[in-house]
Amino acid sequence: MAKRPYNEDFIKLGFTELDGKPKCIICLKVLSAESMKKNKLQRHLETNHPNCANKPVAFFERKLKLFQSERNVMTAFTEKNKLAVYSSYVASYQIAKEKNPHTIGEDLLMPVMKEVVKIMIGEKESKKLNAISLSNNTVKRRVEAMSDDVLEQILIQVKQSPFYSIQLDESTDIVGLAQLSVFIRYINNPAVSEDLLFCKTLKLHTKVEDIFQCLGDFFKKYSIPWDKLAGICTDGAAACTGYKSGVVKRIKDKAPNAEWTHCFLHREALAAKKLSQELHEVLISVVKCVNFITARPLNQRLFSSLCADMDADHKVQLLHTEVR
């Protein structure tokens, strides 16, 4: 369809041009491109705005200037608001990355930024930072939005991958809640990528049914295909490796071709349980030394002083921790 040109005389009918289409400057309605005809524009004016049909051209020109002025103000406000929202996301990302409380943005970060900008640039520029929202709820929404976006990208790549594997582990955090963590590995043009798929709290029990239901609900919610699952990695817990009703057995019922492997971190724990008598005695001696140092604050201070005198790389005792 040929594009009809805009005629400057159309302003007498109360119309201006917007992206190749006629726009009424009275009701701000945008008509179709094929309506760029004098008779159709005049019919719109007489039908919808009969009280303006006999107005002079100066009336419509004033309306056009007012419309253009408001549009420029809205455009400037929109651009300014975009920068403020983007800045809010940047700050929220840093807060989440450093694992700080969400309230730190409003209580510490924003006051510091204002004072620094006021000193280095000026008070006028410092007031512009008021447009950036860093309240507790805002930071929470920003972090959740970024998390959802990352998850969406991972899910797209996983579904495009010819196959994938998962690694899961159930552990108890420092407040006593059972957390199920699931990592996923997949082909990503053409490298192999590994990401945290999800970490969810098991509210009540940590039995086979609870772990598999949490995993199955997530796969069902995001339509992750079971038939592409090629590998499962877990520790040696009975809930995971049970021959008849373990989590691995439940998963293999959904994905028969998936292969199970034992987590290599937990393999070290398995090897330590079956040490030879000589190595076992060495391990017991080391444990006694560690317990002696950590038993009393005085011992820890003396040990730190000893490390400093020996120019050691570490001045405190490095402790081994389990997955928990």
C-alpha positions as CSV (number, residue, x, y, z in Angstrom):
1,M,0.0,0.0,0.0
2,A,1.4,3.4,-1.0
3,K,2.2,5.8,1.8
4,R,0.1,9.0,1.6
5,P,2.1,12.2,2.1
6,Y,1.2,14.6,4.9
7,N,-0.1,18.0,3.7
8,E,0.7,21.1,5.7
9,D,-2.9,22.2,5.2
10,F,-4.1,19.3,7.3
11,I,-3.3,21.4,10.4
12,K,-6.5,23.4,9.5
13,L,-8.4,20.2,10.2
14,G,-6.7,19.6,13.5
15,F,-4.2,16.9,12.3
16,T,-0.5,16.5,12.5
17,E,1.8,13.6,11.4
18,L,3.1,10.9,13.7
19,D,5.1,8.0,12.2
20,G,3.4,8.5,8.8
21,K,-0.1,8.4,10.3
22,P,-2.5,11.4,11.0
23,K,-2.8,12.3,14.6
24,C,-5.7,14.5,15.9
25,I,-4.3,17.2,18.2
26,I,-7.6,17.6,19.9
27,C,-8.4,14.0,21.0
28,L,-4.8,12.8,20.4
29,K,-6.2,9.8,18.4
30,V,-4.0,8.3,15.7
31,L,-5.8,7.2,12.6
32,S,-4.7,4.6,10.1
33,A,-2.3,5.6,7.3
34,E,-5.0,5.3,4.7
35,S,-7.0,8.0,6.5
36,M,-4.4,10.6,5.3
37,K,-7.1,12.2,3.1
38,K,-8.7,15.6,3.4
39,N,-12.3,14.3,3.3
40,K,-11.6,11.6,6.0
41,L,-9.8,14.0,8.3
42,Q,-12.6,16.5,7.8
43,R,-15.2,13.9,8.6
44,H,-13.4,13.0,11.8
45,L,-13.3,16.7,12.8
46,E,-16.9,17.4,12.1
47,T,-18.1,14.1,13.7
48,N,-16.0,14.0,16.8
49,H,-15.3,17.7,17.4
50,P,-18.1,19.7,15.8
51,N,-17.5,22.7,18.2
52,C,-14.0,23.0,16.6
53,A,-15.0,22.7,13.0
54,N,-15.1,26.4,12.4
55,K,-12.0,27.4,14.5
56,P,-9.3,29.4,12.8
57,V,-6.0,27.9,11.9
58,A,-4.3,29.8,14.8
59,F,-6.4,27.7,17.2
60,F,-5.0,24.4,15.8
61,E,-1.4,25.8,15.7
62,R,-1.6,26.6,19.4
63,K,-2.9,23.1,20.1
64,L,0.0,21.7,18.0
65,K,2.6,23.7,19.9
66,L,1.1,22.6,23.2
67,F,1.1,19.0,22.1
68,Q,4.8,19.2,21.0
69,S,5.8,20.9,24.2
70,E,4.1,18.2,26.4
71,R,5.6,15.5,24.3
72,N,9.1,16.9,24.7
73,V,8.6,17.1,28.5
74,M,7.3,13.5,28.6
75,T,10.3,12.3,26.5
76,A,12.8,14.0,28.8
77,F,11.0,12.6,31.8
78,T,11.0,9.1,30.3
79,E,14.7,9.3,29.5
80,K,15.5,10.5,33.0
81,N,13.3,7.9,34.6
82,K,15.0,5.2,32.5
83,L,18.4,6.2,33.8
84,A,17.1,6.2,37.4
85,V,15.6,2.7,37.0
86,Y,18.8,1.5,35.4
87,S,20.9,3.0,38.3
88,S,18.5,1.3,40.8
89,Y,19.1,-2.1,39.1
90,V,22.9,-1.5,39.1
91,A,22.9,-0.7,42.8
92,S,20.6,-3.6,43.6
93,Y,22.8,-6.0,41.7
94,Q,25.8,-4.9,43.8
95,I,23.8,-5.3,47.0
96,A,22.8,-8.8,46.1
97,K,26.3,-9.7,44.8
98,E,27.9,-8.7,48.2
99,K,25.0,-10.5,50.1
100,N,24.2,-7.3,52.0
101,P,20.8,-6.6,53.6
102,H,18.4,-4.9,51.2
103,T,18.0,-2.0,53.6
104,I,21.7,-1.0,53.1
105,G,20.7,0.8,49.9
106,E,18.4,3.3,51.6
107,D,20.3,3.5,54.9
108,L,23.9,3.7,53.7
109,L,24.4,3.6,49.9
110,M,22.1,6.5,49.0
111,P,23.3,8.9,51.7
112,V,26.9,8.2,50.8
113,M,26.3,8.8,47.1
114,K,24.6,12.1,47.8
115,E,27.3,13.4,50.0
116,V,30.1,12.3,47.6
117,V,28.3,13.8,44.5
118,K,27.6,17.0,46.5
119,I,31.3,17.4,47.4
120,M,32.8,16.4,44.1
121,I,30.2,17.9,41.6
122,G,27.7,20.0,43.4
123,E,24.5,20.2,45.4
124,K,22.3,20.5,42.3
125,E,23.6,17.2,40.8
126,S,23.3,15.6,44.2
127,K,19.5,16.3,44.3
128,K,19.2,14.4,41.0
129,L,19.9,11.2,42.9
130,N,16.6,11.5,44.6
131,A,15.0,9.9,41.5
132,I,16.8,6.6,42.2
133,S,14.7,4.3,44.4
134,L,16.7,2.1,46.7
135,S,14.1,1.2,49.3
136,N,14.0,-2.2,50.9
137,N,11.0,-3.3,48.8
138,T,12.4,-1.8,45.6
139,V,15.7,-3.6,46.0
140,K,13.9,-6.8,46.7
141,R,11.8,-6.4,43.5
142,R,14.9,-5.6,41.5
143,V,16.8,-8.7,42.7
144,E,13.8,-10.9,42.0
145,A,13.4,-9.5,38.5
146,M,17.1,-10.0,37.7
147,S,16.9,-13.5,39.2
148,D,13.9,-14.3,37.0
149,D,15.6,-13.0,34.0
150,V,18.7,-15.2,34.6
151,L,16.5,-18.2,35.2
152,E,14.7,-17.5,31.9
153,Q,17.9,-17.3,30.0
154,I,19.2,-20.6,31.5
155,L,15.9,-22.4,30.8
156,I,16.0,-21.3,27.1
157,Q,19.6,-22.6,26.8
158,V,18.7,-25.8,28.5
159,K,15.8,-26.5,26.3
160,Q,17.9,-25.8,23.2
161,S,20.6,-28.2,24.4
162,P,20.5,-31.7,23.0
163,F,20.9,-33.1,26.6
164,Y,21.8,-32.0,30.1
165,S,22.7,-33.4,33.5
166,I,21.9,-32.4,37.0
167,Q,23.6,-32.5,40.4
168,L,21.5,-32.3,43.6
169,D,22.3,-32.1,47.2
170,E,20.1,-31.6,50.4
171,S,21.9,-29.8,53.2
172,T,20.9,-27.9,56.3
173,D,21.8,-24.2,56.5
174,I,23.0,-22.2,59.6
175,V,19.4,-21.6,60.8
176,G,18.4,-25.3,60.6
177,L,16.4,-25.2,57.4
178,A,16.8,-28.0,54.8
179,Q,17.8,-26.6,51.5
180,L,17.7,-28.5,48.2
181,S,20.2,-27.2,45.7
182,V,20.2,-28.4,42.1
183,F,22.9,-27.6,39.6
184,I,22.5,-28.2,35.8
185,R,25.1,-28.7,33.1
186,Y,24.2,-28.3,29.4
187,I,25.7,-27.7,26.0
188,N,25.9,-24.0,25.1
189,N,27.2,-23.4,21.6
190,P,29.5,-25.5,21.8
191,A,30.9,-25.2,25.3
192,V,29.6,-26.9,28.4
193,S,27.9,-24.5,30.8
194,E,27.1,-25.2,34.5
195,D,24.7,-23.0,36.5
196,L,22.6,-23.2,39.7
197,L,19.2,-24.2,38.6
198,F,17.4,-23.5,41.9
199,C,17.7,-23.7,45.7
200,K,14.5,-24.3,47.5
201,T,13.6,-24.9,51.1
202,L,12.1,-28.3,52.1
203,K,9.5,-27.1,54.6
204,L,8.9,-30.3,56.5
205,H,10.6,-33.6,55.9
206,T,13.7,-34.5,53.7
207,K,12.4,-37.8,52.6
208,V,12.5,-39.2,49.1
209,E,9.0,-38.0,48.3
210,D,9.8,-34.5,49.4
211,I,13.0,-34.2,47.4
212,F,11.6,-35.7,44.3
213,Q,8.3,-33.7,44.5
214,C,10.3,-30.4,44.8
215,L,12.4,-31.4,41.8
216,G,9.4,-32.6,39.8
217,D,7.3,-29.5,40.5
218,F,10.1,-27.3,39.2
219,F,10.6,-29.3,36.0
220,K,6.8,-29.3,35.4
221,K,6.4,-25.6,36.1
222,Y,9.1,-24.6,33.6
223,S,8.5,-27.5,31.1
224,I,12.0,-29.0,31.3
225,P,12.0,-32.2,29.3
226,W,12.9,-35.4,31.2
227,D,13.9,-37.3,28.1
228,K,17.0,-35.0,27.6
229,L,18.4,-35.9,31.1
230,A,21.7,-37.8,30.6
231,G,23.2,-37.8,34.0
232,I,22.5,-37.5,37.7
233,C,25.0,-36.7,40.4
234,T,24.3,-37.1,44.1
235,D,26.0,-38.1,47.4
236,G,25.7,-41.5,48.9
237,A,22.7,-40.7,51.2
238,A,20.1,-43.5,51.3
239,A,17.3,-41.0,50.4
240,C,19.1,-40.4,47.1
241,T,20.6,-43.7,46.2
242,G,17.9,-46.1,47.5
243,Y,17.7,-49.1,45.1
244,K,13.9,-49.4,45.2
245,S,12.5,-45.9,46.1
246,G,15.5,-43.5,46.2
247,V,15.5,-40.1,44.4
248,V,17.8,-41.5,41.7
249,K,15.3,-44.4,41.1
250,R,12.4,-42.0,40.8
251,I,14.4,-39.8,38.3
252,K,15.4,-42.8,36.2
253,D,11.7,-43.8,36.0
254,K,11.2,-40.5,34.2
255,A,14.6,-40.6,32.3
256,P,15.6,-44.3,31.8
257,N,18.8,-43.4,29.9
258,A,20.2,-41.2,32.7
259,E,23.4,-42.4,34.4
260,W,24.1,-41.9,38.1
261,T,27.5,-40.8,39.4
262,H,28.7,-40.3,42.9
263,C,29.7,-36.7,43.8
264,F,33.4,-36.4,43.8
265,L,33.4,-34.1,46.9
266,H,31.7,-36.8,48.9
267,R,34.2,-39.4,47.5
268,E,36.9,-37.8,49.6
269,A,34.7,-38.4,52.7
270,L,34.2,-42.0,51.6
271,A,37.9,-42.5,51.2
272,A,38.6,-41.0,54.6
273,K,36.4,-43.5,56.3
274,K,38.5,-46.4,55.0
275,L,42.0,-45.1,55.6
276,S,44.9,-47.5,56.5
277,Q,46.0,-47.7,60.1
278,E,49.0,-45.5,59.6
279,L,47.1,-42.7,57.8
280,H,44.3,-43.0,60.3
281,E,46.7,-42.4,63.2
282,V,48.1,-39.3,61.4
283,L,44.5,-38.0,60.8
284,I,43.7,-38.5,64.5
285,S,46.8,-36.6,65.6
286,V,45.9,-33.7,63.2
287,V,42.4,-33.6,64.6
288,K,43.7,-33.4,68.2
289,C,45.9,-30.5,67.2
290,V,43.1,-28.7,65.6
291,N,40.8,-29.2,68.6
292,F,43.5,-28.1,71.0
293,I,44.0,-24.8,69.1
294,T,40.3,-24.0,68.7
295,A,39.4,-25.1,72.3
296,R,40.5,-21.8,73.9
297,P,40.9,-18.2,72.7
298,L,44.3,-18.0,74.3
299,N,45.5,-21.0,72.2
300,Q,44.2,-19.3,69.0
301,R,46.1,-16.1,69.8
302,L,49.3,-18.0,70.5
303,F,48.9,-19.9,67.3
304,S,48.3,-16.7,65.3
305,S,51.5,-15.2,66.9
306,L,53.4,-18.3,66.0
307,C,52.3,-18.1,62.3
308,A,53.2,-14.4,62.2
309,D,56.7,-15.2,63.5
310,M,57.2,-17.9,60.9
311,D,56.0,-15.6,58.1
312,A,53.3,-18.0,57.2
313,D,50.8,-17.2,54.4
314,H,47.9,-17.6,56.8
315,K,47.7,-16.2,60.3
316,V,44.6,-18.2,61.5
317,Q,43.7,-21.8,61.4
318,L,42.0,-22.9,58.2
319,L,39.2,-25.3,59.0
320,H,37.7,-28.0,56.7
321,T,33.9,-27.8,56.4
322,E,31.4,-30.3,55.1
323,V,28.9,-29.5,52.3
324,R,26.7,-28.0,55.1
